[in-house]
Amino acid sequence: NKLDSRAKGALSKAKRGSDVQIFEIEAKASGVSVILKKVSPVFVELTN
């Protein structure tokens, strides 16, 4: 639910129709003692 300043900056500079890649994602599972080691990069295409 939270983005760091680099991710926010990339999204604010991107124009409609652009693809943005977000990587080095740190994820935590709440209520579980499982540690998520690797999270795949996410590609987002901006449409609005």
HTML snippet that shows the backbone in 3Dmol.js (N, CA, C, O; Angstrom):
<script src="https://3Dmol.org/build/3Dmol-min.js"></script>
<div id="view" style="width:600px;height:400px;position:relative"></div>
<script>
const pdb = `
ATOM      1  N   ASN A   1       0.799  -1.194   0.000  1.00  0.00           N
ATOM      2  CA  ASN A   1       0.000   0.000   0.000  1.00  0.00           C
ATOM      3  C   ASN A   1       0.842   1.258   0.000  1.00  0.00           C
ATOM      4  O   ASN A   1       0.306   2.361  -0.111  1.00  0.00           O
ATOM      5  N   LYS A   2       2.156   1.112   0.123  1.00  0.00           N
ATOM      6  CA  LYS A   2       3.012   2.287   0.199  1.00  0.00           C
ATOM      7  C   LYS A   2       4.068   2.229  -0.895  1.00  0.00           C
ATOM      8  O   LYS A   2       4.582   1.161  -1.226  1.00  0.00           O
ATOM      9  N   LEU A   3       4.379   3.387  -1.446  1.00  0.00           N
ATOM     10  CA  LEU A   3       5.438   3.510  -2.442  1.00  0.00           C
ATOM     11  C   LEU A   3       6.522   4.410  -1.881  1.00  0.00           C
ATOM     12  O   LEU A   3       6.238   5.369  -1.164  1.00  0.00           O
ATOM     13  N   ASP A   4       7.779   4.093  -2.216  1.00  0.00           N
ATOM     14  CA  ASP A   4       8.852   4.985  -1.789  1.00  0.00           C
ATOM     15  C   ASP A   4       8.946   6.159  -2.758  1.00  0.00           C
ATOM     16  O   ASP A   4       8.211   6.220  -3.743  1.00  0.00           O
ATOM     17  N   SER A   5       9.841   7.077  -2.475  1.00  0.00           N
ATOM     18  CA  SER A   5       9.939   8.302  -3.273  1.00  0.00           C
ATOM     19  C   SER A   5      10.338   8.025  -4.718  1.00  0.00           C
ATOM     20  O   SER A   5       9.904   8.739  -5.622  1.00  0.00           O
ATOM     21  N   ARG A   6      11.155   7.002  -4.951  1.00  0.00           N
ATOM     22  CA  ARG A   6      11.549   6.676  -6.329  1.00  0.00           C
ATOM     23  C   ARG A   6      10.353   6.200  -7.144  1.00  0.00           C
ATOM     24  O   ARG A   6      10.194   6.593  -8.300  1.00  0.00           O
ATOM     25  N   ALA A   7       9.516   5.363  -6.553  1.00  0.00           N
ATOM     26  CA  ALA A   7       8.338   4.860  -7.263  1.00  0.00           C
ATOM     27  C   ALA A   7       7.340   5.985  -7.521  1.00  0.00           C
ATOM     28  O   ALA A   7       6.777   6.071  -8.612  1.00  0.00           O
ATOM     29  N   LYS A   8       7.117   6.839  -6.540  1.00  0.00           N
ATOM     30  CA  LYS A   8       6.206   7.969  -6.711  1.00  0.00           C
ATOM     31  C   LYS A   8       6.711   8.913  -7.790  1.00  0.00           C
ATOM     32  O   LYS A   8       5.924   9.427  -8.585  1.00  0.00           O
ATOM     33  N   GLY A   9       8.031   9.147  -7.823  1.00  0.00           N
ATOM     34  CA  GLY A   9       8.614  10.017  -8.833  1.00  0.00           C
ATOM     35  C   GLY A   9       8.463   9.458 -10.233  1.00  0.00           C
ATOM     36  O   GLY A   9       8.156  10.193 -11.170  1.00  0.00           O
ATOM     37  N   ALA A  10       8.678   8.155 -10.379  1.00  0.00           N
ATOM     38  CA  ALA A  10       8.538   7.518 -11.690  1.00  0.00           C
ATOM     39  C   ALA A  10       7.098   7.600 -12.177  1.00  0.00           C
ATOM     40  O   ALA A  10       6.859   7.853 -13.357  1.00  0.00           O
ATOM     41  N   LEU A  11       6.144   7.391 -11.292  1.00  0.00           N
ATOM     42  CA  LEU A  11       4.740   7.456 -11.690  1.00  0.00           C
ATOM     43  C   LEU A  11       4.309   8.880 -12.012  1.00  0.00           C
ATOM     44  O   LEU A  11       3.495   9.083 -12.913  1.00  0.00           O
ATOM     45  N   SER A  12       4.830   9.860 -11.306  1.00  0.00           N
ATOM     46  CA  SER A  12       4.430  11.245 -11.568  1.00  0.00           C
ATOM     47  C   SER A  12       5.023  11.777 -12.870  1.00  0.00           C
ATOM     48  O   SER A  12       4.419  12.640 -13.506  1.00  0.00           O
ATOM     49  N   LYS A  13       6.188  11.285 -13.280  1.00  0.00           N
ATOM     50  CA  LYS A  13       6.831  11.742 -14.517  1.00  0.00           C
ATOM     51  C   LYS A  13       6.297  11.029 -15.754  1.00  0.00           C
ATOM     52  O   LYS A  13       6.419  11.541 -16.867  1.00  0.00           O
ATOM     53  N   ALA A  14       5.709   9.859 -15.567  1.00  0.00           N
ATOM     54  CA  ALA A  14       5.249   9.056 -16.699  1.00  0.00           C
ATOM     55  C   ALA A  14       3.995   9.665 -17.322  1.00  0.00           C
ATOM     56  O   ALA A  14       3.150  10.234 -16.631  1.00  0.00           O
ATOM     57  N   LYS A  15       3.898   9.530 -18.636  1.00  0.00           N
ATOM     58  CA  LYS A  15       2.742  10.046 -19.362  1.00  0.00           C
ATOM     59  C   LYS A  15       1.765   8.906 -19.642  1.00  0.00           C
ATOM     60  O   LYS A  15       2.092   7.732 -19.469  1.00  0.00           O
ATOM     61  N   ARG A  16       0.575   9.270 -20.072  1.00  0.00           N
ATOM     62  CA  ARG A  16      -0.434   8.270 -20.398  1.00  0.00           C
ATOM     63  C   ARG A  16       0.078   7.343 -21.498  1.00  0.00           C
ATOM     64  O   ARG A  16       0.664   7.804 -22.478  1.00  0.00           O
ATOM     65  N   GLY A  17      -0.138   6.055 -21.339  1.00  0.00           N
ATOM     66  CA  GLY A  17       0.328   5.067 -22.301  1.00  0.00           C
ATOM     67  C   GLY A  17       1.728   4.562 -22.011  1.00  0.00           C
ATOM     68  O   GLY A  17       2.194   3.626 -22.661  1.00  0.00           O
ATOM     69  N   SER A  18       2.405   5.162 -21.047  1.00  0.00           N
ATOM     70  CA  SER A  18       3.758   4.735 -20.686  1.00  0.00           C
ATOM     71  C   SER A  18       3.713   3.469 -19.843  1.00  0.00           C
ATOM     72  O   SER A  18       2.738   3.197 -19.143  1.00  0.00           O
ATOM     73  N   ASP A  19       4.791   2.707 -19.931  1.00  0.00           N
ATOM     74  CA  ASP A  19       4.963   1.533 -19.080  1.00  0.00           C
ATOM     75  C   ASP A  19       5.961   1.881 -17.991  1.00  0.00           C
ATOM     76  O   ASP A  19       7.016   2.450 -18.271  1.00  0.00           O
ATOM     77  N   VAL A  20       5.637   1.544 -16.760  1.00  0.00           N
ATOM     78  CA  VAL A  20       6.511   1.799 -15.622  1.00  0.00           C
ATOM     79  C   VAL A  20       6.829   0.464 -14.974  1.00  0.00           C
ATOM     80  O   VAL A  20       5.929  -0.336 -14.716  1.00  0.00           O
ATOM     81  N   GLN A  21       8.108   0.222 -14.710  1.00  0.00           N
ATOM     82  CA  GLN A  21       8.535  -1.006 -14.044  1.00  0.00           C
ATOM     83  C   GLN A  21       8.922  -0.673 -12.608  1.00  0.00           C
ATOM     84  O   GLN A  21       9.706   0.243 -12.360  1.00  0.00           O
ATOM     85  N   ILE A  22       8.365  -1.428 -11.668  1.00  0.00           N
ATOM     86  CA  ILE A  22       8.704  -1.269 -10.259  1.00  0.00           C
ATOM     87  C   ILE A  22       9.363  -2.562  -9.807  1.00  0.00           C
ATOM     88  O   ILE A  22       8.781  -3.640  -9.930  1.00  0.00           O
ATOM     89  N   PHE A  23      10.598  -2.451  -9.276  1.00  0.00           N
ATOM     90  CA  PHE A  23      11.332  -3.636  -8.841  1.00  0.00           C
ATOM     91  C   PHE A  23      11.936  -3.376  -7.474  1.00  0.00           C
ATOM     92  O   PHE A  23      11.755  -2.300  -6.904  1.00  0.00           O
ATOM     93  N   GLU A  24      12.649  -4.352  -6.951  1.00  0.00           N
ATOM     94  CA  GLU A  24      13.177  -4.313  -5.581  1.00  0.00           C
ATOM     95  C   GLU A  24      12.039  -4.098  -4.588  1.00  0.00           C
ATOM     96  O   GLU A  24      12.125  -3.255  -3.696  1.00  0.00           O
ATOM     97  N   ILE A  25      10.982  -4.871  -4.760  1.00  0.00           N
ATOM     98  CA  ILE A  25       9.795  -4.765  -3.917  1.00  0.00           C
ATOM     99  C   ILE A  25      10.023  -5.544  -2.630  1.00  0.00           C
ATOM    100  O   ILE A  25      10.458  -6.695  -2.660  1.00  0.00           O
ATOM    101  N   GLU A  26       9.728  -4.916  -1.510  1.00  0.00           N
ATOM    102  CA  GLU A  26       9.804  -5.586  -0.214  1.00  0.00           C
ATOM    103  C   GLU A  26       8.379  -5.869   0.240  1.00  0.00           C
ATOM    104  O   GLU A  26       7.570  -4.950   0.365  1.00  0.00           O
ATOM    105  N   ALA A  27       8.067  -7.146   0.489  1.00  0.00           N
ATOM    106  CA  ALA A  27       6.710  -7.527   0.872  1.00  0.00           C
ATOM    107  C   ALA A  27       6.722  -8.245   2.208  1.00  0.00           C
ATOM    108  O   ALA A  27       7.660  -8.972   2.536  1.00  0.00           O
ATOM    109  N   LYS A  28       5.669  -8.028   2.966  1.00  0.00           N
ATOM    110  CA  LYS A  28       5.500  -8.695   4.252  1.00  0.00           C
ATOM    111  C   LYS A  28       4.090  -9.264   4.311  1.00  0.00           C
ATOM    112  O   LYS A  28       3.136  -8.618   3.878  1.00  0.00           O
ATOM    113  N   ALA A  29       3.960 -10.473   4.846  1.00  0.00           N
ATOM    114  CA  ALA A  29       2.649 -11.088   5.031  1.00  0.00           C
ATOM    115  C   ALA A  29       2.219 -10.864   6.474  1.00  0.00           C
ATOM    116  O   ALA A  29       2.894 -11.305   7.403  1.00  0.00           O
ATOM    117  N   SER A  30       1.110 -10.186   6.658  1.00  0.00           N
ATOM    118  CA  SER A  30       0.654  -9.892   8.018  1.00  0.00           C
ATOM    119  C   SER A  30      -0.058 -11.104   8.614  1.00  0.00           C
ATOM    120  O   SER A  30      -0.806 -11.798   7.926  1.00  0.00           O
ATOM    121  N   GLY A  31       0.181 -11.344   9.883  1.00  0.00           N
ATOM    122  CA  GLY A  31      -0.462 -12.441  10.585  1.00  0.00           C
ATOM    123  C   GLY A  31       0.175 -13.793  10.366  1.00  0.00           C
ATOM    124  O   GLY A  31      -0.324 -14.803  10.862  1.00  0.00           O
ATOM    125  N   VAL A  32       1.280 -13.827   9.623  1.00  0.00           N
ATOM    126  CA  VAL A  32       1.958 -15.086   9.317  1.00  0.00           C
ATOM    127  C   VAL A  32       3.442 -14.897   9.586  1.00  0.00           C
ATOM    128  O   VAL A  32       3.979 -13.809   9.378  1.00  0.00           O
ATOM    129  N   SER A  33       4.099 -15.936  10.041  1.00  0.00           N
ATOM    130  CA  SER A  33       5.529 -15.832  10.329  1.00  0.00           C
ATOM    131  C   SER A  33       6.390 -16.166   9.110  1.00  0.00           C
ATOM    132  O   SER A  33       7.596 -16.376   9.245  1.00  0.00           O
ATOM    133  N   VAL A  34       5.789 -16.217   7.934  1.00  0.00           N
ATOM    134  CA  VAL A  34       6.511 -16.538   6.704  1.00  0.00           C
ATOM    135  C   VAL A  34       7.192 -15.277   6.180  1.00  0.00           C
ATOM    136  O   VAL A  34       6.581 -14.209   6.134  1.00  0.00           O
ATOM    137  N   ILE A  35       8.454 -15.404   5.789  1.00  0.00           N
ATOM    138  CA  ILE A  35       9.195 -14.288   5.206  1.00  0.00           C
ATOM    139  C   ILE A  35       9.186 -14.457   3.689  1.00  0.00           C
ATOM    140  O   ILE A  35       9.583 -15.505   3.179  1.00  0.00           O
ATOM    141  N   LEU A  36       8.742 -13.448   2.977  1.00  0.00           N
ATOM    142  CA  LEU A  36       8.722 -13.480   1.519  1.00  0.00           C
ATOM    143  C   LEU A  36      10.080 -13.018   1.020  1.00  0.00           C
ATOM    144  O   LEU A  36      10.452 -11.858   1.199  1.00  0.00           O
ATOM    145  N   LYS A  37      10.822 -13.924   0.393  1.00  0.00           N
ATOM    146  CA  LYS A  37      12.193 -13.599  -0.001  1.00  0.00           C
ATOM    147  C   LYS A  37      12.256 -12.821  -1.303  1.00  0.00           C
ATOM    148  O   LYS A  37      12.925 -11.789  -1.371  1.00  0.00           O
ATOM    149  N   LYS A  38      11.569 -13.298  -2.344  1.00  0.00           N
ATOM    150  CA  LYS A  38      11.654 -12.650  -3.646  1.00  0.00           C
ATOM    151  C   LYS A  38      10.264 -12.277  -4.127  1.00  0.00           C
ATOM    152  O   LYS A  38       9.330 -13.076  -4.061  1.00  0.00           O
ATOM    153  N   VAL A  39      10.147 -11.070  -4.606  1.00  0.00           N
ATOM    154  CA  VAL A  39       8.901 -10.617  -5.207  1.00  0.00           C
ATOM    155  C   VAL A  39       9.223 -10.197  -6.632  1.00  0.00           C
ATOM    156  O   VAL A  39      10.185  -9.465  -6.863  1.00  0.00           O
ATOM    157  N   SER A  40       8.429 -10.654  -7.583  1.00  0.00           N
ATOM    158  CA  SER A  40       8.672 -10.343  -8.988  1.00  0.00           C
ATOM    159  C   SER A  40       8.449  -8.863  -9.271  1.00  0.00           C
ATOM    160  O   SER A  40       7.607  -8.230  -8.634  1.00  0.00           O
ATOM    161  N   PRO A  41       9.201  -8.306 -10.225  1.00  0.00           N
ATOM    162  CA  PRO A  41       8.974  -6.911 -10.628  1.00  0.00           C
ATOM    163  C   PRO A  41       7.563  -6.746 -11.189  1.00  0.00           C
ATOM    164  O   PRO A  41       6.959  -7.706 -11.668  1.00  0.00           O
ATOM    165  N   VAL A  42       7.052  -5.537 -11.124  1.00  0.00           N
ATOM    166  CA  VAL A  42       5.705  -5.240 -11.599  1.00  0.00           C
ATOM    167  C   VAL A  42       5.803  -4.243 -12.744  1.00  0.00           C
ATOM    168  O   VAL A  42       6.508  -3.239 -12.640  1.00  0.00           O
ATOM    169  N   PHE A  43       5.090  -4.521 -13.843  1.00  0.00           N
ATOM    170  CA  PHE A  43       4.985  -3.585 -14.953  1.00  0.00           C
ATOM    171  C   PHE A  43       3.589  -2.984 -14.925  1.00  0.00           C
ATOM    172  O   PHE A  43       2.596  -3.709 -14.849  1.00  0.00           O
ATOM    173  N   VAL A  44       3.512  -1.657 -14.985  1.00  0.00           N
ATOM    174  CA  VAL A  44       2.231  -0.963 -14.951  1.00  0.00           C
ATOM    175  C   VAL A  44       2.126  -0.108 -16.205  1.00  0.00           C
ATOM    176  O   VAL A  44       3.037   0.660 -16.513  1.00  0.00           O
ATOM    177  N   GLU A  45       1.012  -0.239 -16.935  1.00  0.00           N
ATOM    178  CA  GLU A  45       0.749   0.637 -18.073  1.00  0.00           C
ATOM    179  C   GLU A  45      -0.266   1.680 -17.627  1.00  0.00           C
ATOM    180  O   GLU A  45      -1.352   1.337 -17.159  1.00  0.00           O
ATOM    181  N   LEU A  46       0.087   2.947 -17.773  1.00  0.00           N
ATOM    182  CA  LEU A  46      -0.789   4.030 -17.334  1.00  0.00           C
ATOM    183  C   LEU A  46      -1.827   4.316 -18.413  1.00  0.00           C
ATOM    184  O   LEU A  46      -1.481   4.546 -19.571  1.00  0.00           O
ATOM    185  N   THR A  47      -3.096   4.300 -18.027  1.00  0.00           N
ATOM    186  CA  THR A  47      -4.165   4.499 -19.004  1.00  0.00           C
ATOM    187  C   THR A  47      -4.948   5.779 -18.781  1.00  0.00           C
ATOM    188  O   THR A  47      -5.552   6.285 -19.727  1.00  0.00           O
ATOM    189  N   ASN A  48      -4.965   6.316 -17.594  1.00  0.00           N
ATOM    190  CA  ASN A  48      -5.732   7.545 -17.337  1.00  0.00           C
ATOM    191  C   ASN A  48      -4.824   8.690 -17.001  1.00  0.00           C
ATOM    192  O   ASN A  48      -5.296   9.801 -16.756  1.00  0.00           O
TER     193      ASN A  48
END
`;
const viewer = $3Dmol.createViewer("view");
viewer.addModel(pdb, "pdb");
viewer.setStyle({}, {cartoon: {color: "spectrum"}});
viewer.zoomTo();
viewer.render();
</script>
